């Protein structure tokens, strides 16, 4: 009997030791992530705003993670190609998408057949940046304020034209929202990007457009265009004296450019939590804040849930606009 009890004690101790060993090993294994390079897919060509933000954040994120950050540009189809590539990537915590208000906001309303589901196919990680668009006009336009532009549009229904980066782009939909809230009728003139749109605006061939703070500011200081208002929820720190469209004319109007980090669906929660924490750490760095400020953008950070809420709000907002304005797209 003594022998049986002795054996039981030995087995009990051995079992406890095994459990203790497992308890030590598992966390150690979890702490090895990441143990290889991490890829961030930018769903636009190199040199654009999304690419610039990725290359500002990437080196610092590499430092705090202890692994190389690879930036891969996969542009095309309004950012749908890059988004679809990440949606189908292995959910192992080594591939992320630097998504935008296009990939996770407007595209589901613009494209009849989207090659990915913005909600089902991704796990939100963290919102990285936000930047308002600004309403700009040619310097010789009689309207010197947002209120005067609205009055001009109402007095000449169907005579004013507004430019966009292309049909279904954020500044196209932003202008449609502006027209709807201002109760004016104007003609949409799509261009192949910001440069040709601004060229025609400066020449007076179109009367207004929405553009990024960073690109418009130089032209405004040179007197080539005039900024009438900021399309964000608050004034831009780059042009703090410029009022928002909300405070001067259209309460609740908002059109911003935002970028967020997304992972493929089913990516381990531990990987999502770690990347979220490290990106927040990077966004708090003074050097990153200074780099962003020079571009007229702000770091955001926050929780995955906050980014998920942003996606839901953006998708609902633009779907409602497309439905109410009966907008049609060629895609």
C-alpha positions in Angstrom: 0.0 0.0 0.0 2.9 2.3 0.9 4.4 1.6 -2.5 1.2 2.5 -4.3 1.0 5.8 -2.4 4.6 6.5 -3.2 4.0 5.9 -6.9 1.0 8.1 -6.8 3.0 10.9 -5.2 5.7 10.5 -7.8 3.2 10.6 -10.7 1.5 13.7 -9.1 4.7 15.6 -8.8 5.8 14.6 -12.3 2.4 15.7 -13.7 2.7 19.0 -11.9 6.2 19.5 -13.3 5.0 18.7 -16.8 2.2 21.3 -16.5 4.6 23.8 -15.2 6.9 23.2 -18.1 4.1 23.6 -20.5 3.1 26.8 -18.9 6.6 28.2 -19.3 7.1 27.0 -22.9 3.8 28.3 -24.4 4.4 31.9 -23.4 8.0 31.6 -24.6 6.7 30.4 -28.0 4.2 33.2 -28.2 6.9 35.7 -27.5 8.8 34.6 -30.6 6.3 36.5 -32.8 7.4 38.1 -35.0 10.4 36.0 -36.0 10.5 36.9 -39.7 9.9 40.0 -41.9 6.5 41.6 -41.8 4.9 42.8 -45.0 2.6 45.9 -45.4 0.8 46.0 -48.7 0.1 49.5 -50.0 -2.8 49.2 -52.5 -1.6 52.2 -54.6 1.5 53.0 -56.7 4.7 54.2 -55.1 4.9 57.9 -54.3 1.3 58.5 -53.3 0.0 59.5 -49.9 -0.5 56.0 -48.7 2.9 54.9 -49.8 4.5 57.9 -48.1 2.8 57.2 -44.8 3.8 53.5 -45.0 7.5 54.5 -45.5 7.4 57.0 -42.6 6.0 54.5 -40.2 7.8 51.4 -41.6 11.3 52.0 -40.3 10.2 52.9 -36.8 7.9 49.9 -36.7 10.8 47.7 -37.7 12.8 49.1 -34.8 10.2 48.4 -32.2 9.3 44.9 -33.6 12.9 43.8 -34.2 12.1 42.6 -37.7 12.3 44.1 -41.2 9.1 45.8 -42.6 8.6 45.2 -46.3 6.5 47.7 -48.1 4.8 46.2 -51.2 3.0 48.4 -53.7 0.0 46.6 -55.4 -2.0 49.3 -57.1 -5.0 49.0 -59.4 -8.8 49.0 -59.6 -9.2 51.7 -57.0 -7.0 49.9 -54.5 -9.1 46.7 -54.8 -6.2 44.6 -56.2 -4.0 45.1 -53.1 -6.9 44.7 -50.7 -7.9 41.4 -52.3 -4.4 40.1 -52.2 -4.2 40.7 -48.4 -7.7 39.3 -47.9 -6.4 36.0 -49.4 -3.0 36.0 -47.7 -2.3 33.5 -44.9 -3.6 34.8 -41.6 -0.3 34.3 -39.8 0.4 37.9 -38.7 3.0 38.6 -41.3 0.9 40.3 -44.0 -1.1 43.5 -43.4 -2.9 46.0 -45.6 -2.6 49.8 -45.2 -6.2 50.3 -46.1 -8.0 53.6 -46.7 -11.4 55.2 -46.9 -11.5 53.7 -50.4 -10.7 50.1 -49.6 -12.9 50.2 -46.5 -15.4 53.0 -47.2 -16.3 53.9 -50.7 -15.4 50.9 -52.8 -18.3 48.8 -51.6 -20.6 51.5 -53.0 -18.6 52.3 -56.1 -17.9 48.8 -57.4 -20.8 46.4 -58.3 -18.5 43.4 -57.9 -15.9 43.9 -55.3 -13.2 41.2 -55.1 -13.2 41.2 -51.3 -15.5 42.0 -48.4 -14.2 44.9 -46.3 -15.7 43.5 -43.1 -15.8 39.8 -43.4 -12.3 39.4 -45.0 -10.3 41.5 -42.6 -9.4 42.1 -38.9 -9.0 45.8 -38.0 -5.7 46.5 -36.3 -5.3 50.3 -35.8 -6.1 53.5 -37.5 -2.9 55.2 -38.5 -3.7 58.7 -39.9 -6.4 61.1 -40.8 -6.3 64.2 -42.9 -9.1 66.5 -44.0 -9.7 67.5 -47.6 -10.0 71.2 -48.3 -12.4 73.0 -50.6 -10.5 75.0 -53.2 -11.5 77.3 -56.1 -9.7 79.4 -58.8 -8.3 82.7 -57.5 -10.6 84.7 -59.9 -13.8 83.0 -58.8 -16.2 85.7 -57.3 -16.9 83.4 -54.3 -14.5 84.3 -51.5 -16.0 82.0 -48.9 -17.9 78.7 -48.6 -21.2 80.6 -48.1 -20.6 82.7 -51.2 -19.8 79.5 -53.3 -23.0 78.0 -52.1 -24.9 81.2 -53.0 -23.3 81.2 -56.4 -24.2 77.6 -57.0 -27.8 78.1 -56.0 -28.1 81.2 -58.3 -26.7 79.3 -61.3 -28.1 75.7 -61.1 -26.3 73.4 -63.4 -23.7 76.0 -64.5 -20.8 75.3 -62.1 -18.5 72.4 -62.5 -16.4 70.5 -60.0 -13.3 68.4 -60.5 -12.4 65.0 -59.0 -9.5 62.6 -59.1 -11.8 60.2 -61.0 -15.3 58.8 -60.9 -16.0 57.2 -57.5 -12.9 58.8 -55.8 -13.2 60.2 -52.3 -13.1 63.8 -53.5 -15.9 63.0 -56.1 -18.1 61.6 -53.4 -17.1 64.3 -51.0 -18.2 66.9 -53.5 -21.5 65.1 -54.1 -22.1 65.2 -50.4 -21.3 68.9 -50.4 -23.7 69.5 -53.2 -26.4 67.5 -51.5 -26.1 69.3 -48.2 -25.7 72.7 -49.9 -28.7 72.0 -52.2 -26.8 73.0 -55.3 -26.6 71.4 -58.8 -23.2 71.2 -60.5 -21.5 69.2 -63.2 -18.9 66.5 -62.3 -15.7 66.5 -64.4 -13.6 63.5 -63.6 -9.8 63.6 -64.2 -7.0 61.0 -64.0 -5.6 62.1 -60.7 -5.0 65.3 -58.7 -2.5 67.0 -61.0 -4.7 67.4 -64.1 -7.7 68.3 -62.0 -5.8 71.2 -60.2 -4.3 72.3 -63.6 -7.8 72.9 -65.0 -9.0 74.4 -61.7 -6.2 77.0 -61.7 -7.1 77.8 -65.4 -10.7 78.4 -64.4 -12.1 75.5 -66.5 -13.8 74.1 -63.4 -15.0 76.1 -60.4 -14.2 74.0 -57.4 -12.8 70.7 -56.1 -11.7 69.0 -52.8 -8.0 68.3 -52.4 -5.5 67.3 -49.8 -4.0 69.9 -47.5 -0.4 69.1 -48.4 -0.8 69.5 -52.1 -3.2 72.6 -52.0 -1.2 74.6 -49.5 1.7 75.4 -51.8 -0.6 76.5 -54.6 -2.6 78.6 -52.2 0.5 80.4 -50.9 1.6 81.0 -54.4 -1.8 82.5 -55.2 -2.7 79.9 -57.8 -5.8 78.7 -56.0 -7.9 79.8 -53.0 -8.8 77.6 -50.0 -12.4 78.3 -48.8 -12.7 75.8 -46.0 -11.5 72.6 -44.3 -13.7 69.5 -44.8 -12.7 67.9 -41.5 -14.5 67.8 -38.1 -11.9 70.3 -36.7 -9.5 72.9 -38.1 -6.2 71.7 -39.6 -3.1 72.4 -37.5 -1.4 73.3 -40.7 -3.8 76.1 -41.5 -5.4 76.8 -38.1 -6.9 80.2 -39.2 -9.0 78.5 -41.9 -12.5 77.6 -40.6 -14.1 74.2 -41.3 -17.1 73.9 -43.6 -19.1 72.6 -40.7 -18.6 75.7 -38.6 -19.2 78.2 -41.4 -21.9 76.7 -43.7 -22.8 73.1 -43.5 -23.0 71.6 -39.9 -22.0 67.9 -40.0 -20.2 68.0 -43.3 -17.0 65.9 -43.3 -14.8 64.4 -45.9 -11.4 63.2 -44.7 -8.7 60.9 -46.0 -7.8 58.2 -43.5 -5.5 55.2 -43.4 -5.7 52.1 -41.2 -3.9 48.8 -40.8 -5.8 45.6 -41.5 -4.9 41.9 -41.2 -6.5 39.0 -43.0 -9.5 37.4 -41.3 -8.6 34.8 -38.6 -5.2 36.4 -37.9 -4.3 35.4 -34.3 -5.6 37.9 -31.7 -2.2 38.0 -30.1 -0.5 39.1 -33.3 -3.2 41.8 -33.8 -2.8 43.0 -30.2 1.0 43.2 -30.5 1.0 45.1 -33.8 -1.7 47.5 -32.5 0.4 48.2 -29.4 3.6 48.7 -31.4 2.0 51.0 -34.0 0.5 53.1 -31.2 4.0 53.3 -29.8 5.4 54.5 -33.1 2.6 57.1 -33.6 3.5 58.6 -30.2 7.1 59.3 -31.3 7.9 63.1 -31.8 9.8 62.4 -35.0 6.7 60.7 -36.5 4.4 63.5 -35.4 6.8 66.0 -37.0 6.9 64.1 -40.3 3.1 63.9 -40.4 2.7 67.5 -39.6 4.8 68.5 -42.6 2.3 66.7 -44.8 -0.8 68.1 -43.1 -1.8 64.8 -41.6 -2.3 63.6 -38.0 -1.5 60.2 -36.4 -4.5 58.6 -34.8 -3.8 55.2 -33.1 -6.4 53.7 -30.8 -8.0 50.2 -30.5 -9.0 47.7 -33.2 -12.6 48.4 -32.2 -12.2 52.1 -32.9 -11.1 51.3 -36.5 -13.9 48.8 -36.9 -16.4 51.5 -35.9 -14.8 53.9 -38.4 -15.2 51.3 -41.2 -18.9 50.8 -40.4 -19.6 54.5 -40.3 -17.8 55.2 -43.6 -19.5 52.4 -45.4 -22.9 53.4 -44.2 -22.3 57.1 -45.0 -21.2 56.6 -48.6 -23.8 53.9 -49.3 -26.5 56.3 -48.2 -25.1 59.1 -50.4 -24.9 56.9 -53.5 -28.4 55.7 -52.9 -29.9 59.1 -52.3 -28.1 60.8 -55.2 -28.7 57.9 -57.5 -25.1 57.9 -58.5 -23.9 55.5 -61.2 -20.4 54.4 -61.9 -18.8 52.8 -64.9 -16.8 50.1 -63.1 
